[in-house]
């Protein structure tokens, strides 16, 4: 980046870049708005805009093509790709050398491969797309005394990327910053509000480079919430030598899973925010709360921190923003109106979801796949989204109620009303859009994939019903699949086939355990329907619980057979695990009469 102004200065020749032009160029390269530049520099916004406008005009005149703040990356990319050596009949070998020197040092799309879409977009990356007026709003809010900012959006919508820019903006103002991600907290931390708040205070202290002197301020008789308030008020906020501290709390939805903690902690944040209206000490504390779903813990209106302060939700990318991002990925054909028209199906299928769109553009810029083929394979396990979809499906499979709710959504022609908790969980995963308690698929990709999966499951159930008519005595067995928490056999086979090639290329260990329940058909014939179902479910739960931390995928098929995939597991360990499964099934002591003798149900390993 340091060499870029000199390189452009050679293009302009008779108009060398001054300090303010260099500043505007650098900030524009990073995707900053003129308002953000003004706040970070002390210049007026209209003056910054005027400087930028003149800079783009000078570059346009020098290069003979229109240069704007938005297409800066594209223009410089073309300069590199075309190996510019002349301008106005003057040799430009030195200019090309400067560009070549940048090629290995800058984290840019131009001249280098873009980073794979994973996690927050780096601060210096040109791949961050502003979603006006969000960035301007949050940066203006965070500098207000005692502010409370809430950022809400489903998974992979860009919450952490925006949060990182809020934190960077706060640092530019000279504020101290503290970042806490509640996903990092051990489950034991949520055992009580006392333990949670002490963990909370210790982490804030250490990030402020202060010793955690909790014992000097903690009083069991006053309670943990009051002690926490005194600790902040009398210790942490007193030792801050700057004007403010930004306390950024990420993945707050983790707290929603612990109602007792949430009902104490969230109102406490609200109280701290309101204290700032009358207490200058609390005005130093600027709160940022980030979460992926609405709060579903019952709180009184005057206790919730979610109906005060500024709340922003991250919208999906518009077609124009998708087109802008495509150009930053170096996809040249995306620049004009025909390019926008060609990108429209991508934006529509992905619903403008930032991660899904970015992943598509990444693979396209690598020339691994054309847009048309990508869209055709997208809702299948052979497409680029297979790993992402498998992760979502695995989460659904672990929660039958959530799975049932998603099935209702994708098989309905219109939005459907769901249980509040299920609706919020699906929204946090990014699978649905909510209008009240009514949900619809968040994008066509999810609707297509999951409707196919549920359609195959329904077909399997219909086949089981036909078998029941032919073999009524095996009711328990044929119905058990619908009751189990295991993935359906069709999906298990697809997953195994898809992952097999990856395991071969990586030469990694892979074990497969297959077992069948002995004597269960005899048991089925001698017990009533519900008893048979309950017993088979008990066996399934025993196997599933034991393998839950060791297997990536488990299935139940043909009534009494189970299979599990164990990656990175040596054969001898897999044998030991399988033997333990056999013992645990036997320990259930489910009795069955076989040939006038009483046996216990066991399992056979293959």
N, C-alpha and C positions, 0 to 999 in steps of 0.2 A: 504494500500500500504506500510505503514511503516513496517509492520510485514513480508512482503513477502521476503525481502532479508534474514532475520533471518531464515525463514522457508527453503529457498533454501540453505542457508549456512549449515543447518543440513543435507541436502541431500548430499552436497559436502563433508562435514565433514573435510577432511584434506586440503581443499582448501577454506578457508573462503573468503567471498566477500570483496574486497577492495572498496575504495570510487569510483574509476572509473568504476568498475564492477557494483556497485549499481546504478550509474548514467545511464549506458547503459541499465541495466535491467529496470529501471523506465521509461526511454524514449522509449524503445522498447515496453513496455506494453501500452504506450500511442499512439503507432503507428507512432512514429517519424522515419524519415530516418536517416542514418548515417551522411549525409550532414547537416541536421537540427541540429543533436546533436553537430556536430563540431562548427557550427555557434554560438550555445547557450552556449558553454563551453570553447572555446579557444583552445581545442585540435585539432590536424590535423584530417581530415576526414579519412585518411588511418589508422591512429593510432586507432581511434574509431572503425573502421571496424575490425581491428586486434583483439582488445579487445573483441568485440562482437563474432567474430568467435571462439575464444578460450573459451569464456563463454558457447556458445552453445555446443561445443565439450565436455567440462567438464560435463555439464548437461546430454548430451547424454550417456556418459560413465557411469555416476552414476545411471541413470534411466534405462539403457538398451534399450532405444529406441531413435530414431533420434529426436533431438530438434533443431528447427530453430527459427529465429526471427519471421517468419510468423505463425508458429504453436504453439507459446508459450502459447496463451490462451487455445488452445485445449488440450495441454498436462497437464496444471495445472487443467483444468476442469476434466480431467480423473483421476487425483490424488485425487481430492475431491470426485468424484462419486464412486470411488473404495475403498475409506477409507483406503488409504495406511497406513499400520502399521509396515511394515518391509522393510529394504533395507540393503543388504549385511549382513543379519542375525543379524542386530541390531534393537531393538524395536524403533518404531517411534511414540509413543503416543504423545509426545510433538509436533511433526510436525503436526499431525492431529488436535491437539488442536489449533495450530496457524491458520490453514486453517479454522477451525470452527469459530474462532474469527473474521476472515476477512469477513465471509459470510454475516454478517449484516451491515458491515461498508463500503464495497467497492461497487462502482457502476459498477459491472462487470457482464458479462453474466454468468461466472462461479459461481455457487452456488446461484445466485439470478435470478429473472425474468428480462429479458431485458426490456428496456423502450419502450413504444409504439411509433412507428415512427410518430413523430409530431414535426415540427419545426426543427431548426438546431440541429445537433448531438453534444452533450456536449463535451467540450474539453477533458475531462478525459475518455470518453466512448471508449471502444475497438471496437465499431461498426462503427467507421469512417474508410472508405476505402480510402487509398491513390491512386491517379491516376497519377503515374509518367509520365512525369517529372513535372506535374503542381505545386505541393507543393514546390518543389525545385526552380522552376523558379520564382514563386511569392514571396517567402521569400528572394530570392537573389535580386529581383528587388526593393522591398520595402525599402531596406536599402541604395539604391542609392540616392545621393543628388538630390532633386527636382524631384523625380520620379513620373511618372503617370502610374498607373496600372489599366487596365480595365478588369473586369470579366463579361462575358456574357453567359447566359444560360436561358432556359425556366424555368417555375415554378417548384419547388420541385426537381431540379436537383442537389442541394447542394451548391448553391452560398453563402448563409449565413453561412453554415458550414465552407466553405473554407475561407470566409471573417473573421470569428471569429478566425481562426488559423493564418491568416495574422496579425490581431490585437494583438494576444497573442505573436507572434514572435516579433513584434515591441516593445511591452512592455518589452520583455526579453533584447532588445537592449538598454533599458533605454529611449525609446521615449515616449512622451505624445501621447495620442490617443483621437480622437473625432469621434463619430459614429452618423450619421444622417440618419434616415429612412424617406424618403419623403412621405411614406404612412401615417405617423403620422401627417402631416401638414393638417390643416383645409383647406377647399376649398377656403375660403376667403383669405388665404395667397397668392393665385395665382391671385389675382385681378389685380396686377400691379407689374412690376419689382421692384419698390421702396419698396413696402410692402414685397415682397418675400425676397429681399436681407437684409432688416432689420431683418426679422425673422431668416434668415440664420446666420447673424452675432451674434445675441443675443444667439442663441443656441450654436454656437461654443464658445462664450465667457464663458458661464456658465459651459460648460463641461471642460473648461480649468481653472475653478475656478477664473475667472476674472470678475470684474463688467462690464456690457455692457455699456461702455461710448460712445455710438454712437453719441450723440449730439456734442461731442468734435471734431469729425472727419467728420461728415456728412455735405455736402454742396450742397444745392439744385441746385445752379447755375452750379456746376461741373457735376452734374448728379449722379445717384445712383451707377452706375458701378465704376466710378472713386472713389466715396466716399467709396465704399466697399473695393477697392484696397488699399486706404490710411489707412483704418481701420486695415486691416490685416498687411500691411507693417509697419505702424508707431506705432501700438499698440499691436496686438496679437502676432506677430512674434518677437517683441522686448522683450516681457515679458516671453518668453519661456526660462526656465533656462536649458533645456536639449538641445541636439544637433538637435533634429527634432521633428515635430509633424506629425502624420499620420491622415489625414482627410479622413475618410471612408464614402462615400455617397452611401447608399443603395436605391434600387427601384427608380433609376433615370428615368426609363421609365414613372413614374408619371408625370415628367416634360414634356415629349413628348406630353402629352395630352393638354398642354398649349403652343401653338406655339410661342406666343409673349415672354413668359418667356424663353423658350428654346433658341430662337434666340439671346437672350442677355446673358443668364447665361452660356451656353455651350461654346461659344467663349471666355468668360471671363476665364474659367478654362484653356482653351488652352493657353491664353495669360500668365496666371500665371506660367504655366509649362515652357513656353519659356523664361520667365524672369529669371528662375533659371540658365539658361546657362551663364548669365552675372552678376547676382546679388546674393551675398552670403546669403542675407536675405531670398530670395525666395527659396534657396536651403534647408532651414529648413522645407519647406512644401512638404510633400509626399502625393500625391493624390491617392485614390482608388475609382473608379467609377464602380458601380455594377448595371446591368440592365438586363432585360429579353428578349429584342428584339432589332433589329437594329434601329437606329434612322431614323425616316421617316419625320423629319423636314428638309426642304431645307437649307443647310448651305454651304458656300463656302469651298473648300478644305483646304484653309489656315486658316479657322476659327474653324473647327471641332476638338474637343478633341479626336475624335475616330480614327484618323489616325496618332497619335503620341503615344509614350510610348509603353508599352507592353500590348498586348491584349491576353487573354486566354479564350477559350470556354471550357465548361465542357463536356467531352464526356460521353456517356453512359457506364455502367459497361460491361466489357468483361465477357465471361463465367468464366475465371479464377478468376476474382474479385467477381463474384456471388458465386462461390464455396468457396472462402476465407470468404466471409461474412456469408455464411451458416454455416461454421464451428464455427465462432465466436458466432453465435446464438445457438451453441450446438447441431447442427444437425449432428450426428456422421456419418451417411451413406454418407454424402457429401464429405468425405475426399479423396476418391480414384477416379480412372478413371471412374469406374461405376457410382459413385456419380455425377461426372461431366456430364456424358452422360444423367443421369436422370434429371439433372438441366437444360440441354440445351433447352427443350421446354419452361421452365419458362423464361429463358433469351431471347428467341426468341419472345414469345408472348408479353412480357413487353418491348421489345426493349432495354433491359439493363437499363431502367429508374430506378434510385436509389430509389426513394420513392416507386414505384410500387413493385420492387423487395423486398425491406425491409419489406413492409407490408405483402407480401406473406410469407417470412421467419419467421416473428413474429408469424403469426397465425399457421404456421407449427410447430414451436418450442413449442408452447403451446399445441400441439397435438389436436387442435380444428378441423383440417381438413387435409386430405392427399394431397399431391401435385397433384395427378391425379384428385381428386374431385375439388380442388381449380381451376385448369385450365379449367375444364369443366364448372364450374359456373361463372368463371371470367367475361365474357362479358354479364352477366345477372344481373337483380336487386336483385337476391337472393345470389349473390356472395359477396366476401369481399370488392370489389371496388365500391359497390353501392353508398355509400355516396359521394365518390370522383367523380364518373361519374355524379351523380345528380347535383353536384355543377357546373361542366363544362357545362352540358346541360342547366342549368338555365341561365348561362351567355350567351350561344348561343341564347336561346329563347328571351332574352331581346334585341337582335340585329338581325333583320331579314336578313340583308345583310351578316352578319357573319354566320348565320345559313345556308344560301344559299351557301356560299363559302365552308363550311364544307361538305355539301351534295355533291357538285361537287367532292370534294377530295375523299370521301369514296366510291362513286359509280363508279369512273373511274378505268379502268384497269391500267393506267399509271399515272405518275405525271401530274398535270394540271396547267395551268397558271391562276393566280388569280390577282385580283386588289391588288396593292402594300400594301395598308393599311390593307386590310383584311388578306393578307398573313402574315404580321408582327404580327397582333393581334393573329392569330391562332398559330403562332410560339411561341409567348410569353406565351400562355396558355399551351404549350407543346403538342398541338394536331397534329402538322404537322412538317415535316422536309422540309427545303427549299433548292432548288438549283436554285439560282437566284429568279425569281418570280414563279417558278414551285414548286408545293407542293405535298407531298404524306403523308399518315398517319404516325405519328411518331412511332407507334407500332401496332401490330395486335389486341391488346385489344381494342383500340379505333376504328379501322376499323370495327371489328365485331360488337361492340355495336351500333355505330352510323349508320352503314349500315342497321342493323335490325330496328332501330327507323325510319329511313327515308323510309325504305321499307314499314313499317306499315302505315306511313303517305301517301305514294303514293297509297297504297291500299285503304285508306279512301277516297282519292280524286277520285280514279277510281269509287268507289261506289257512290260518290256524282254525278259524271258525268252520271251514269246510272239512278239516280233519276231525273236528269235534263231532260233526254230524255222522262221519263214518266210524269214529272211535269214541263214543260218548264216555267210556270208562276212563279216558285220559284227560278229563276236563282240567284237573289241577295243573297238569303239565303244559297243555296248550295255552292256558291263560297266564301262566306264570311270567311270561316275557313282559306282558303289559304291566305287571306289578313290580318288576325288578328295576333297580337303578342303573343297570348295565346298559352300554350302548347296544344298538341293534346289530345283528350279525352282518348285515349288508354293509353298514358303515365301517364295522371292524375290519372286514375284508378289504374295503377300499383303502382304509388308512394303512393297513399292513402292506398292501401292494405299493402304495405311494411312497412310504417310508423305506421300503426294502432297498430300493436303489440308492437312497442316501446312505443307509447303513453300510452297503457294499462299498461305496466309494470312500467312505470314511474309515473303513476297516475297523469299526467299533464293535464291541460285544453286544449281543442281543440274545435274550432268552425268551422262550414262549412256553407257558405252562398251560396244559390242557387236562381237564379232569372230568369224570362223569360220576354222578351220585348212584351208588349201588342200592338195589332193592326198592327204589322209589316207585317203580310201577306196581310192585306188590303192595306197597303202602297205599298207593292211590286207589287201588281196588277195594281195600278193606277199611277205608276211612271216608268220612263225609267230605263234601266239596271244600268247605271253608277250612277244615282242619288240614287238608292237603295243601291248599294255597298258603296257609300260615306257616306250615312246616318248611315248604320249599323257600318261602321268603326268608325264614329264619336261617336256612342254610346259605342263601344268597347273601344275606347281610353279614354272616360270619366270614365268608370268603372275601366279600368286598371290603369289610372293615380291616381285615388283616393285610390286604394288598394295597390299601388306599395310598400308603406312603411309598410304595415300591413299584407299582405298575402305572404306566402312562394311560393304558386303556384296557378295559375288561368287557367281556361280552358273555351273554347267556344264550344258548341256542339248543335246538332240538330237545327242549323240555328239561333235560337233566344234565346237560353238558355246560361247562364253563371254560373260558380261555382268557389268558392275560398276557400282555406284552410287557417285558421287563428290559428296558434298554440299559446298557452299561452294567449288566449283571453277568458275572461268570457262571458257567454251567454248574459248578459244585454248589455255589450259593443258591442258584435257582432250584436245585434238587432239594436243598435243605428247606427252602421256603415252601416248596410243594409238599414235602413231608409234614411240615408243621400245619399246612392247610388240612391234610388228611387227618391229623390228630385232632384238630379243632372241630372238624365235622363229627368225628366219633365222640368227642366230649359232649356234644349236644344231647347224646343218649336218646335219640328218637327211635323208639322200639318199633319193629315190624315183624310180623309172623311170616316165616318162610318154611314151607314143607313141615308144618306142625312144630317147628322150633322157633324160638324167639331170638331175633338178631337185632343189632343196632345198625342204623343206617350209616354207611361208610362211603368213601369215595375211592375211585380208581384213577391213578395217574397214568397218562400216556407219554 
